[in-house]
Every structure is written in C-alpha cells, then in structure tokens.
C-alpha cells in the first residue's frame, strides 16, 4: 500500500513551502487539501502557492465558484490523481488547511446519498430568508447534536446539515 504524506495547518503557516521543499527532496507531487484553493476565482484570498518549481500540483484553481463542489467530489478527484501519481512512482503529498479533507483521507466518507438539487435549493433559499440565527435555531430543533458540531456563523455547514437532515428524514 502506498503511503501518503499529510501537511496540515492554518493559512499562511508555510505549508506550501514545506511541501515544495519536501517534494523536491523525495520525488513527490502535491495535492491540494484546502477547500478554498480549489476555486479559480479566489487565488489571492486562499494564499494559493505561486511558484511550482517543476513539481506537479493537483486540484489547485480548477473549479469555478459557481459550481456545486462538495467534499465528496473532491475525494473522487483525489482518487483519480492519486492513481496518476502512484503510476509515475512519485510520492503523494497532501497540503492544506481543511480539516474535513484530512478526515476524509484518514477515515473515509460517510455513506450519505446525493442530495437532490431541489432540496439543496430549498435549503439555501430558507437560509437566505431566515438568516443564520433563525436557521440555526430551526436546525437545532431538527437535530440538537448540531449545536455541538457546527458554529452559528458557518453558513455552508449549516445549509449542508439541513439538506442531509431533510433528505434522510424523507428516505
């Protein structure tokens, strides 16, 4: 089984520079594990690395912010890129700051079915109508455990939790 290297930490902590130095030293290639750096349009805000120094990088700036890109879709792309890297006999190095991505790499993904677009749209619209405070209160009524897992200002995760709850209730 191929071992992988994981480099995690907050934005601006030197992860990318470390990954580049390591990749040069051990014949590695770098896979992005930062949920913001996958997007084309937010290069500056995400501290995306500039110079690649002839080291292959994967999943940086290749998704539009207008597309629906989930952690599950990221994991699918990771699997495809890992195959390429391993086939080239290179060392995969994951670098980023998204805890969920590292959790997916180490623990796998939960078996939640794909949420229909209609439910996703309704969830986003309801959040926009109610605002995070009221939406959070509604979510806690549906699932009190949410209170321990998601912060009130984390709009993306609140909406996702609502989608999953509504969809799985209706199964």
PyMOL commands that set and color helices and strands:
alter all, ss='L'
color gray80, all
select helices_A, chain A and resi 15-26+40-42+71-87+99-107+117-142+146-149+155-169
alter helices_A, ss='H'
color red, helices_A
select strands_A, chain A and resi 5-8+28-32+57-58+91-96
alter strands_A, ss='S'
color yellow, strands_A
deselect
rebuild
show_as cartoon
